[in-house]
Amino acid sequence: MWTCLRRLPVCALLFGLLCLAPAQAGVMTRESMTLAFPAPLVVGEKERDVPVWPIFAQDLTSTTIVAYAFESIDFAAIPGFSGTPFNLLVALDKDGKFMDVKVLSQHEPVFLDGLGPQPLFKFVEQYKNLSLKQSIKIGLNQSSASKANSANVYIDGVAKATASVRILNQSLLAASLKVARAKMGYSTGTDPDLIARIRPDVYEALDWKGLLKAGLVTQKIFKNSEVEAAFKGTVGEGLDDEARRAPDAPFVELYFAHLNVPSAGRNLLPPKTWDYIQKRLDPGDHALLVMAKGRYGIVSDDFQRGTVPDRLSLSQSKLPLEMRDLDLDTQLNVPDELKDAQWRVFRVISPAGLDPSLPLEFELLVSRSKGQFMPEVVNKSFAFSATLPDNYFEAASSDSKTWRLSWTSRWWELLILVAGLGLLAWALAKPKWLTASPQRLNRFRTGYMLFTLFFIGWYAQGQLSIVNFTAVIQSVLAQRSLAFFLYDPMTVLLWVFVAVSFFVWGRGTFCGWLCPFGALQELISKVTAALHIRQLRVPTALDKQLKRIKYAVLAVILLSACISVSWTDRLVEVEPFKTSITLNFVREWPFVLWAVATVLLSSFFYKGYCRYLCPLGAGMGLLGRLRRFDWIARRSECGQPCQRCRSDCAYQAIEKSGKIDYDECFQCMDCVVIYESEALCVPLLNNARRAAGQTVIPIVAVGENQ
């Protein structure tokens, strides 16, 4: 049984039980919704086409919809680090403002028995009264006034849970935007993080004719005859005398330009105005120029600057996009014949989801009325569209998701990590330099253990975990994306490096060099050794049996991940990583006691937890079987009869025959130092003695009882 567990590939556990776990869905019932939104609010019936609950307010004369309530998991089931999505109860009012946000369920390791749920609850409270029309970001402290008045607001994150709250933020906004598109007229379909982006690096100096030829200015002319034909058969027919006199003359001549495009904006606007717009717009916003020459304007005479245009509307993908006047006063670089044209620059905010790769559909409203007292009004719309040429935008792709902020905001940490990984790869690829002397190896290894513990672990929170395995299983079973890993760039880079190391060195690179908890144990062992506390060596037969325990622990956890999320949350606590590395031992006493006990175990049994109990180490051992070659050199005398390396191996990963057990090797390089040293390797020492005519040292087999 033990042998089978050790040889069982992880992928078999992943896919063998693929059908056991269904995807989650909303859990709220009519009764629970009524409790969540008590009187004077009234909860309507859950809609069939879009799973939202209309929330009504009852006044003396009528009942009106004030908000829509929904569960985020029904719209954006983005997995967290356990592989299970957050489920939030969200109430969004008719203007796109968050009336309330509550956490219904979550399985984030850091918020279960780590920090506890209270920091998470406090975090989501910050969304109340914020709007989808604002650009919500996680960052520095901001005052209440700035939250209310700015189109770009910051909410406070949670220390040691940065990636988790970013996933929650993405889940909340993605779900809310889908509801807003369906119920409030926001742009349809496309996630605003998965749309094309204007290319800021493409610029060419162009005059007016060049802009028209390049497709950066779109022209549309509506003739008098077209407008008159639209009113035929209505009370508005024949009311325009000028149209009857000159049917082929222009009623209105329209021009449109996308000012975000540098080749359009920089050529049409003065430099100061271009710079002003760049500062005025938030990331993802769009500035659209519309001009009208002729008898009819794009806004009426009583239009209020800074508001939504009263005659012009914009839609994309069949749903409207709100655009609002930017109230610019400037001179446009246009031909003299257009100097007197009416023009406005409109802003479309980022959450609306305008996609520059898709056509923009405009409609100009023309009204006619007949009669002096209570006139009869007829409205007709005249459509025109504008499409941006392909070379001015970047096509939509999945790598434009908001996880990119997690990478860009931590660029210097990632740079240090990459440098550290590069240094380690260089050293391990040049073992003769690294193992030239015991002193050099000891200094390098101790320094790198300090880097792993203090920077990778305690500072950058880069501790890999068995939770990474269970998250993959639960996401695969629920048929969800694994993109949630991208919110934690330290984990991604470490896994990429470790995955490559499996093929070269096996499991030892991570367990021996890059595991912060392993580094903590090793440094504690150095301290206890300096205090002359003797390490105990487990008899060989018992050591082999104990090393199998971690594979059983791994199997139980992975099987639990296929069956029960809640049980998995409990079982993964066998790892002391969250307590000791993520939370710095600030936690409830049973978890601290377990973490301290596992650390103290290494004071007497070298890395006892890693060798005997660690499920992550067991998984690394299985994946380490991808190793393509045996990188530790052996001599014919190794194990036959020389036992020097075996007796010095603290991990007991060298068999009596001299063979290296790479599944249990932590790549400490101690045996390589011995192998390369004429002062430490008995066969080399004897060869030197023979060459000098000296008496050789008898090679005595040691550890016969181990």
Order of alpha helices (4+ residues) and beta strands (2+ residues): alpha-alpha-alpha-beta-beta-beta-beta-beta-alpha-alpha-beta-alpha-beta-alpha-beta-alpha-beta-alpha-alpha-beta-alpha-alpha-beta-beta-beta-beta-beta-beta-beta-beta-alpha-alpha-alpha-alpha-alpha-alpha-alpha-alpha-alpha-alpha-alpha-alpha-alpha-alpha-alpha-alpha
